[in-house]
Amino acid sequence: MLEGCRYRSQPNCRGNRRGPHGFLPNHQRLARGRSSAGKTARQGRAIAERSGALGDYPTQSAIDHARLLLNQFGGLKGIDEASTGEISTVKGIGPAKVAQLKACLEIAKRIGSQKWQAGQPLHCAEDVYRHFRENLAGEKREQFYVVLLNNKNRKIREVKISEGSLTASLVHPREVYNPVIRESAAGVIFVHNHPSGDPAPSPEDIDITKRLKEVGDVMGVRVLDHVVIGHDRYFSFNEKGML
């Protein structure tokens, strides 16, 4: 953990806590306000909770159907990728309901992928995850980014360094720190994705992070984190005390 670094967990940043699909009544969900944490998941559930029960199956609540959909397709990503015919095989979910579901998932994706503007503050790894998840979670090749920050942990810009399997030859300190020098950045965060969906760091990830951190220490540039993006979850070197 870096001393004097504002990049730390905040009340709305609780790392990888993606609990089982916990549902709330509409009035409780609305009472939570406009909190952005977990927004996409809550919006997806809100679609399924649109009414207390589905007309053709009054004994099954919308929450029951939401749980069934999430379990059958492995989460919101699976629902989003499933065809209309596949979703329609679920009892009580007809073409009209599928159309509503798909439309609202698209809205949720667009909200989740809103641009992280220069000058916006950065508080924790989940902020990084929210910004990169839609663009990187579905990529078939690994992509490595460096996020440049000023001394108040506000974004200057993000730079794509490489695409392909992470190796020392692709992610060389010279290529990573060139934009840092040009922009006079005070801090950096490294970000890359795992196409497998499992964000657990590989030995290569750990080795590269160590090397880049050592170079940053020599240059006087704070390495705040390395965030690995998976499917619906992430891994933070900072949160795990590995920096």
Backbone hydrogen bonds, N-H to C=O, Kabsch-Sander energy under -0.5 kcal/mol:
donor,donor_aa,acceptor,acceptor_aa,energy
5,C,2,L,-1.3
8,R,6,R,-1.5
8,R,123,H,-1.4
13,C,10,Q,-2.4
14,R,12,N,-0.5
17,R,14,R,-1.4
18,R,16,N,-1.4
22,G,20,P,-1.6
23,F,21,H,-0.5
29,R,25,P,-2.5
30,L,26,N,-2.8
31,A,27,H,-1.5
32,R,28,Q,-0.7
32,R,29,R,-0.9
33,G,30,L,-2.0
35,S,32,R,-0.8
39,K,36,S,-2.0
42,R,38,G,-2.3
43,Q,39,K,-2.7
44,G,40,T,-2.3
45,R,41,A,-2.3
46,A,42,R,-2.5
47,I,43,Q,-1.6
48,A,44,G,-1.4
49,E,45,R,-1.8
50,R,47,I,-1.5
54,L,57,Y,-0.7
54,L,60,Q,-1.3
57,Y,54,L,-1.5
60,Q,57,Y,-2.1
61,S,59,T,-0.6
62,A,52,G,-1.0
65,H,61,S,-1.8
66,A,62,A,-2.4
67,R,63,I,-2.6
68,L,64,D,-2.2
69,L,65,H,-2.8
70,L,66,A,-2.6
71,N,67,R,-2.6
72,Q,68,L,-2.7
73,F,69,L,-2.4
74,G,70,L,-0.8
75,G,70,L,-1.4
79,I,75,G,-1.9
80,D,76,L,-2.6
81,E,77,K,-1.9
82,A,78,G,-1.3
87,I,83,S,-2.3
88,S,84,T,-2.3
89,T,86,E,-0.9
90,V,87,I,-1.9
93,I,90,V,-2.1
94,G,92,G,-0.8
98,V,94,G,-2.3
99,A,95,P,-2.4
100,Q,96,A,-2.1
101,L,97,K,-2.4
102,K,98,V,-2.9
103,A,99,A,-2.3
104,C,100,Q,-2.4
105,L,101,L,-2.2
106,E,102,K,-1.9
107,I,103,A,-1.8
108,A,104,C,-2.4
109,K,105,L,-2.4
110,R,106,E,-2.1
111,I,107,I,-2.3
112,G,108,A,-2.5
113,S,109,K,-1.5
114,Q,111,I,-1.4
117,Q,115,K,-1.1
119,G,155,K,-2.9
120,Q,117,Q,-1.8
122,L,153,N,-1.4
127,D,124,C,-0.8
128,V,124,C,-1.1
129,Y,125,A,-2.6
130,R,126,E,-2.8
131,H,127,D,-1.5
132,F,128,V,-2.1
133,R,129,Y,-2.4
136,L,132,F,-2.6
137,A,133,R,-2.3
139,E,136,L,-1.5
144,F,162,S,-2.4
145,Y,191,V,-3.6
146,V,159,V,-2.4
147,V,189,I,-3.2
148,L,146,V,-0.6
148,L,157,R,-3.0
149,L,187,G,-2.7
150,N,154,R,-2.1
153,N,150,N,-1.9
155,K,120,Q,-2.1
156,I,148,L,-3.3
157,R,148,L,-0.8
159,V,146,V,-2.5
161,I,144,F,-3.1
161,I,159,V,-0.6
162,S,144,F,-1.2
164,G,142,E,-3.5
171,V,167,T,-2.5
172,H,170,L,-0.8
175,E,172,H,-0.6
176,V,172,H,-2.2
177,Y,173,P,-2.7
178,N,174,R,-1.1
181,I,177,Y,-2.2
182,R,178,N,-2.3
183,E,179,P,-2.2
184,S,180,V,-0.6
184,S,181,I,-0.7
185,A,180,V,-2.1
186,A,149,L,-2.0
187,G,149,L,-1.7
188,V,222,R,-2.7
189,I,147,V,-1.6
190,F,225,D,-2.6
191,V,145,Y,-2.5
192,H,227,V,-1.9
193,N,143,Q,-0.9
194,H,229,I,-2.4
197,G,194,H,-2.2
206,I,202,S,-2.2
207,D,203,P,-2.4
208,I,204,E,-2.8
209,T,205,D,-2.4
210,K,206,I,-2.2
211,R,207,D,-2.2
212,L,208,I,-2.7
213,K,209,T,-2.4
214,E,210,K,-2.1
215,V,211,R,-2.0
216,G,212,L,-2.3
217,D,213,K,-2.4
218,V,214,E,-1.8
219,M,215,V,-2.1
220,G,216,G,-1.0
221,V,216,G,-2.8
222,R,186,A,-2.2
222,R,220,G,-0.5
224,L,188,V,-2.5
224,L,222,R,-0.9
225,D,188,V,-0.8
227,V,190,F,-2.9
228,V,226,H,-0.5
228,V,235,F,-2.9
229,I,192,H,-2.7
229,I,227,V,-0.6
230,G,228,V,-0.5
230,G,233,R,-2.6
231,H,197,G,-1.8
232,D,230,G,-0.8
235,F,228,V,-2.1
237,F,226,H,-2.1
237,F,235,F,-0.5
240,K,236,S,-1.6
241,G,238,N,-1.6
242,M,237,F,-3.0
